[in-house]
């Protein structure tokens, strides 16, 4: 399956996940976030990770009301568009420039759903 097909499938499943969050595996979402996102976004997802200010632009705080609304309005779109962005060299470049190696990951639709749900759960606690 090519990346475009995975992205389209992810959008479909994530739309469903918006109405059925019980389908999401929060531990998988947390593991993905900690292993792949926290180095920039921080455990608190406020853009406080060790690489937060080493990217250009700096890593955003994902707990803002505006981001929370976007995550709710477009479930999974934000997560999958960052991961699958066609020109997406910002994240790999920031990692490369700072000597951080993140192993490749074969993203599944479930991974997108779980990561989206985990982020929503962290934001809602704020």
N, CA, C and O of each residue as an XYZ file, in Angstrom:
504
protein
N       0.855     -1.173      0.000
C       0.000      0.000      0.000
C       0.901      1.237      0.000
O       1.813      1.337      0.821
N       0.654      2.169     -0.907
C       1.476      3.370     -0.959
C       1.034      4.364      0.122
O      -0.024      4.197      0.727
N       1.846      5.392      0.359
C       1.585      6.343      1.445
C       0.272      7.094      1.244
O      -0.426      7.382      2.216
N      -0.073      7.414      0.001
C      -1.326      8.130     -0.255
C      -2.510      7.271      0.163
O      -3.462      7.777      0.758
N      -2.464      5.978     -0.142
C      -3.547      5.066      0.247
C      -3.641      4.938      1.756
O      -4.738      4.908      2.313
N      -2.481      4.861      2.430
C      -2.474      4.779      3.891
C      -3.086      6.052      4.480
O      -3.866      5.985      5.430
N      -2.731      7.213      3.917
C      -3.255      8.486      4.397
C      -4.779      8.535      4.248
O      -5.480      8.927      5.181
N      -5.289      8.142      3.092
C      -6.738      8.153      2.858
C      -7.432      7.177      3.794
O      -8.480      7.497      4.357
N      -6.862      5.996      3.965
C      -7.445      5.012      4.887
C      -7.412      5.540      6.318
O      -8.353      5.338      7.086
N      -6.326      6.214      6.667
C      -6.205      6.770      8.022
C      -7.295      7.799      8.284
O      -7.885      7.824      9.364
N      -7.558      8.637      7.308
C      -8.607      9.641      7.477
C      -9.962      8.985      7.702
O     -10.744      9.442      8.535
N     -10.240      7.927      6.972
C     -11.518      7.226      7.126
C     -11.654      6.630      8.515
O     -12.674      6.805      9.181
N     -10.621      5.927      8.945
C     -10.679      5.271     10.246
C     -10.691      6.298     11.366
O     -11.391      6.116     12.362
N      -9.930      7.371     11.219
C      -9.889      8.375     12.265
C     -11.199      9.121     12.389
O     -11.562      9.550     13.484
N     -11.909      9.282     11.305
C     -13.238      9.881     11.391
C     -14.136      8.988     12.231
O     -14.928      9.476     13.037
N     -14.015      7.699     12.044
C     -14.763      6.742     12.837
C     -14.304      6.787     14.296
O     -15.119      6.699     15.215
N     -12.997      6.924     14.497
C     -12.454      6.953     15.858
C     -12.953      8.166     16.633
O     -13.029      8.133     17.861
N     -13.292      9.234     15.920
C     -13.792     10.430     16.601
C     -15.092     10.102     17.323
O     -15.350     10.627     18.406
N     -15.909      9.243     16.734
C     -17.167      8.883     17.367
C     -17.019      7.653     18.253
O     -17.878      7.396     19.097
N     -15.936      6.885     18.075
C     -15.732      5.665     18.861
C     -14.320      5.609     19.433
O     -13.528      4.759     19.026
N     -13.991      6.499     20.371
C     -12.631      6.492     20.899
C     -12.276      5.204     21.627
O     -11.097      4.931     21.854
N     -13.275      4.408     21.997
C     -12.977      3.161     22.682
C     -12.211      2.196     21.775
O     -11.620      1.233     22.265
N     -12.212      2.439     20.457
C     -11.451      1.603     19.541
C      -9.954      1.849     19.664
O      -9.149      0.987     19.312
N      -9.586      3.012     20.159
C      -8.181      3.389     20.213
C      -7.446      2.658     21.331
O      -8.012      2.370     22.386
N      -6.174      2.366     21.076
C      -5.294      1.742     22.057
C      -4.394      2.844     22.618
O      -3.390      3.210     22.007
N      -4.767      3.367     23.785
C      -4.052      4.508     24.349
C      -2.596      4.179     24.667
O      -1.736      5.056     24.581
N      -2.305      2.934     25.032
C      -0.908      2.589     25.333
C      -0.066      2.613     24.057
O       1.093      3.024     24.099
N      -0.619      2.186     22.936
C       0.100      2.266     21.662
C       0.320      3.731     21.294
O       1.417      4.106     20.881
N      -0.710      4.560     21.439
C      -0.576      5.984     21.149
C       0.488      6.635     22.005
O       1.286      7.431     21.509
N       0.508      6.304     23.290
C       1.512      6.875     24.194
C       2.914      6.416     23.805
O       3.846      7.220     23.765
N       3.064      5.122     23.519
C       4.379      4.605     23.116
C       4.887      5.299     21.857
O       6.053      5.685     21.780
N       3.999      5.454     20.865
C       4.390      6.134     19.629
C       4.807      7.572     19.925
O       5.816      8.049     19.405
N       4.034      8.256     20.753
C       4.345      9.647     21.076
C       5.694      9.753     21.792
O       6.534     10.572     21.421
N       5.893      8.935     22.802
C       7.137      8.991     23.584
C       8.342      8.679     22.699
O       9.372      9.347     22.795
N       8.219      7.670     21.842
C       9.346      7.237     21.021
C       9.605      8.147     19.819
O      10.745      8.258     19.370
N       8.566      8.798     19.293
C       8.712      9.484     18.019
C       8.421     10.981     18.057
O       8.766     11.691     17.113
N       7.801     11.474     19.118
C       7.356     12.871     19.123
C       7.878     13.675     20.310
O       8.117     14.876     20.188
N       8.056     13.020     21.454
C       8.382     13.728     22.701
C       9.732     14.430     22.653
O       9.941     15.395     23.388
N      10.652     13.974     21.811
C      11.965     14.630     21.754
C      11.834     16.096     21.337
O      12.693     16.914     21.666
N      10.773     16.423     20.620
C      10.522     17.831     20.272
C       9.346     18.394     21.071
O       9.432     19.489     21.627
N       8.257     17.642     21.124
C       7.044     18.163     21.753
C       7.045     18.035     23.272
O       6.250     18.693     23.942
N       7.919     17.205     23.826
C       7.973     17.008     25.268
C       6.866     16.078     25.734
O       5.855     15.911     25.053
N       7.063     15.475     26.898
C       6.063     14.557     27.455
C       4.738     15.264     27.705
O       3.674     14.645     27.661
N       4.812     16.573     27.969
C       3.600     17.348     28.246
C       2.946     17.893     26.972
O       1.921     18.570     27.048
N       3.518     17.611     25.826
C       3.145     18.052     24.470
C       3.027     19.567     24.314
O       2.281     20.067     23.472
N       3.779     20.278     25.143
C       3.751     21.743     25.106
C       4.945     22.332     24.350
O       5.210     23.531     24.444
N       5.666     21.487     23.599
C       6.826     21.998     22.882
C       8.009     22.203     23.794
O       8.773     23.153     23.623
N       8.169     21.313     24.771
C       9.215     21.453     25.781
C      10.309     20.386     25.681
O      11.153     20.282     26.570
N      10.298     19.598     24.612
C      11.301     18.549     24.457
C      12.688     19.124     24.220
O      12.824     20.313     23.929
N      13.718     18.295     24.342
C      15.094     18.784     24.198
C      15.403     19.374     22.819
O      16.343     20.159     22.691
N      14.636     19.016     21.789
C      14.887     19.575     20.459
C      13.882     20.666     20.079
O      13.888     21.140     18.943
N      13.039     21.059     20.998
C      11.943     21.990     20.701
C      12.406     23.291     20.064
O      11.766     23.783     19.134
N      13.488     23.848     20.541
C      13.941     25.137     20.030
C      15.059     24.990     19.011
O      15.678     25.972     18.600
N      15.308     23.749     18.610
C      16.346     23.517     17.608
C      15.753     23.351     16.213
O      16.491     23.237     15.234
N      14.429     23.337     16.120
C      13.804     23.276     14.805
C      13.444     24.691     14.379
O      13.318     25.592     15.207
N      13.280     24.870     13.069
C      12.909     26.176     12.557
C      11.716     25.992     11.631
O      11.891     25.478     10.526
N      10.537     26.378     12.024
C      10.193     27.136     13.219
C      10.269     26.255     14.469
O      10.272     25.030     14.352
N      10.330     26.859     15.666
C      10.361     26.089     16.908
C       9.116     25.210     17.046
O       8.055     25.527     16.508
N       9.259     24.135     17.755
C       8.160     23.187     17.970
C       7.001     23.867     18.686
O       7.205     24.521     19.709
N       5.793     23.721     18.161
C       4.649     24.401     18.791
C       4.116     23.678     20.028
O       4.305     22.473     20.195
N       3.457     24.432     20.871
C       2.719     23.911     22.024
C       1.422     23.328     21.473
O       0.609     24.048     20.894
N       1.232     22.033     21.652
C       0.040     21.367     21.110
C      -1.138     21.376     22.071
O      -2.176     20.780     21.786
N      -0.985     22.049     23.211
C      -2.094     22.079     24.174
C      -2.936     23.348     24.041
O      -3.861     23.567     24.823
N      -2.620     24.174     23.063
C      -3.379     25.416     22.893
C      -4.816     25.115     22.474
O      -5.105     24.061     21.908
N      -5.693     26.043     22.756
C      -7.103     25.896     22.378
C      -7.244     25.746     20.870
O      -8.072     24.966     20.400
N      -6.442     26.488     20.108
C      -6.519     26.418     18.644
C      -6.147     25.027     18.141
O      -6.827     24.478     17.274
N      -5.064     24.450     18.683
C      -4.667     23.111     18.243
C      -5.697     22.083     18.681
O      -6.037     21.185     17.912
N      -6.192     22.199     19.892
C      -7.210     21.277     20.396
C      -8.425     21.285     19.463
O      -8.978     20.229     19.157
N      -8.835     22.458     19.018
C      -9.976     22.568     18.105
C      -9.664     21.908     16.767
O     -10.508     21.203     16.215
N      -8.458     22.129     16.239
C      -8.067     21.508     14.964
C      -8.044     19.998     15.080
O      -8.478     19.301     14.163
N      -7.544     19.482     16.193
C      -7.478     18.040     16.404
C      -8.880     17.448     16.460
O      -9.112     16.336     15.988
N      -9.805     18.192     17.036
C     -11.187     17.748     17.132
C     -11.907     17.870     15.788
O     -12.639     16.963     15.391
N     -11.702     18.988     15.086
C     -12.378     19.218     13.808
C     -11.878     18.291     12.706
O     -12.649     17.874     11.841
N     -10.612     17.976     12.738
C      -9.989     17.159     11.689
C      -9.236     15.991     12.314
O      -8.006     15.955     12.276
N      -9.961     15.038     12.887
C      -9.286     13.939     13.603
C      -8.316     13.191     12.698
O      -8.681     12.706     11.626
N      -7.100     13.113     13.148
C      -6.092     12.359     12.426
C      -5.420     13.099     11.292
O      -4.326     12.720     10.875
N      -6.043     14.140     10.785
C      -5.456     14.863      9.661
C      -4.139     15.499     10.083
O      -3.151     15.439      9.350
N      -4.126     16.100     11.254
C      -2.923     16.769     11.735
C      -1.802     15.741     11.917
O      -0.693     15.922     11.412
N      -2.100     14.677     12.634
C      -1.098     13.646     12.911
C      -0.574     13.039     11.620
O       0.637     12.984     11.410
N      -1.470     12.584     10.752
C      -1.025     11.910      9.532
C      -0.359     12.870      8.563
O       0.555     12.462      7.846
N      -0.779     14.130      8.510
C      -0.145     15.062      7.573
C       1.279     15.394      8.001
O       2.140     15.614      7.149
N       1.541     15.434      9.296
C       2.910     15.665      9.776
C       3.785     14.470      9.432
O       4.906     14.626      8.950
N       3.267     13.285      9.683
C       4.045     12.064      9.470
C       4.270     11.800      7.985
O       5.352     11.372      7.585
N       3.249     12.054      7.169
C       3.318     11.700      5.755
C       3.541     12.893      4.833
O       3.448     12.746      3.614
N       3.832     14.059      5.375
C       3.944     15.251      4.520
C       4.912     14.987      3.374
O       6.021     14.498      3.587
N       4.481     15.317      2.147
C       5.291     15.006      0.972
C       6.629     15.744      0.944
O       7.626     15.185      0.486
N       6.669     16.965      1.415
C       7.922     17.718      1.416
C       8.602     17.608      2.767
O       9.587     18.300      3.021
N       8.096     16.761      3.624
C       8.382     16.719      5.044
C       9.799     16.544      5.474
O      10.149     15.513      6.047
N      10.627     17.522      5.215
C      11.999     17.400      5.672
C      12.245     18.104      6.996
O      13.323     17.951      7.569
N      11.285     18.869      7.502
C      11.501     19.598      8.754
C      11.873     18.651      9.894
O      12.886     18.854     10.564
N      11.069     17.633     10.112
C      11.330     16.723     11.230
C      12.600     15.909     10.985
O      13.475     15.894     11.851
N      12.740     15.228      9.836
C      13.992     14.482      9.624
C      15.239     15.368      9.674
O      16.268     14.948     10.203
N      15.162     16.581      9.134
C      16.314     17.482      9.140
C      16.676     17.871     10.573
O      17.851     17.869     10.939
N      15.671     18.203     11.383
C      15.923     18.573     12.780
C      16.580     17.409     13.513
O      17.526     17.607     14.275
N      16.083     16.205     13.286
C      16.674     15.031     13.935
C      18.114     14.826     13.455
O      19.021     14.635     14.265
N      18.317     14.866     12.139
C      19.657     14.672     11.557
C      20.642     15.695     12.095
O      21.744     15.349     12.519
N      20.237     16.950     12.073
C      21.135     18.031     12.510
C      21.516     17.913     13.982
O      22.518     18.482     14.416
N      20.720     17.177     14.744
C      20.986     17.033     16.175
C      21.424     15.627     16.556
O      21.460     15.280     17.737
N      21.758     14.817     15.554
C      22.286     13.477     15.789
C      21.312     12.490     16.413
O      21.730     11.536     17.069
N      20.015     12.714     16.215
C      19.003     11.822     16.779
C      18.562     10.842     15.705
O      18.142     11.241     14.619
N      18.660      9.564     16.017
C      18.244      8.534     15.065
C      16.950      7.896     15.569
O      16.895      7.347     16.669
N      15.922      7.982     14.747
C      14.642      7.363     15.058
C      14.454      6.258     14.033
O      14.466      6.520     12.830
N      14.280      5.020     14.497
C      14.148      3.929     13.529
C      12.899      4.110     12.661
O      11.903      4.675     13.110
N      12.960      3.627     11.422
C      11.785      3.709     10.559
C      10.597      2.998     11.202
O      10.764      2.090     12.016
N       9.426      3.417     10.832
C       8.209      2.812     11.382
C       7.207      2.651     10.251
O       6.967      3.593      9.496
N       6.630      1.484     10.128
C       5.588      1.223      9.124
C       4.255      1.629      9.743
O       3.603      0.828     10.413
N       3.854      2.875      9.514
C       2.637      3.408     10.127
C       1.407      2.664      9.642
O       1.245      2.406      8.449
N       0.548      2.326     10.583
C      -0.729      1.697     10.250
C      -1.851      2.692     10.544
O      -1.644      3.691     11.233
N      -3.002      2.414     10.029
C      -4.167      3.246     10.303
C      -4.430      3.274     11.805
O      -4.801      4.309     12.359
N      -4.237      2.139     12.455
C      -4.446      2.060     13.908
C      -3.468      2.960     14.654
O      -3.824      3.580     15.656
N      -2.232      3.028     14.158
C      -1.237      3.901     14.790
C      -1.687      5.363     14.739
O      -1.594      6.078     15.737
N      -2.172      5.805     13.580
C      -2.663      7.182     13.459
C      -3.805      7.425     14.438
O      -3.837      8.439     15.134
N      -4.736      6.485     14.481
C      -5.893      6.610     15.379
C      -5.436      6.669     16.830
O      -5.880      7.527     17.592
N      -4.552      5.758     17.208
C      -4.094      5.678     18.596
C      -3.313      6.933     19.008
O      -3.496      7.444     20.113
N      -2.453      7.420     18.128
C      -1.681      8.621     18.438
C      -2.601      9.829     18.556
O      -2.439     10.645     19.463
N      -3.551      9.949     17.660
C      -4.528     11.041     17.713
C      -5.294     11.000     19.036
O      -5.448     12.025     19.699
N      -5.769      9.820     19.415
C      -6.544      9.686     20.643
C      -5.685      9.970     21.879
O      -6.147     10.605     22.827
N      -4.442      9.502     21.865
C      -3.555      9.772     23.002
C      -3.344     11.278     23.159
O      -3.440     11.809     24.266
N      -3.060     11.956     22.062
C      -2.839     13.406     22.132
C      -4.085     14.112     22.632
O      -3.987     15.029     23.448
N      -5.248     13.707     22.162
C      -6.491     14.314     22.639
C      -6.659     14.102     24.139
O      -7.116     14.998     24.849
N      -6.287     12.902     24.625
C      -6.447     12.625     26.061
C      -5.493     13.481     26.890
O      -5.872     13.943     27.966
N      -4.281     13.702     26.424
C      -3.333     14.551     27.157
C      -3.826     16.000     27.161
O      -3.797     16.668     28.194
N      -4.270     16.473     26.020
C      -4.751     17.857     25.909
C      -5.975     18.079     26.796
O      -6.099     19.125     27.433
N      -6.873     17.106     26.840
C      -8.102     17.288     27.616
C      -7.839     17.360     29.120
O      -8.673     17.871     29.869
N      -6.692     16.855     29.565
C      -6.327     16.919     30.991
C      -5.796     18.285     31.371
O      -5.610     18.563     32.555
N      -5.551     19.130     30.410
C      -4.952     20.452     30.666
C      -6.023     21.461     30.976
O      -5.719     22.629     31.219
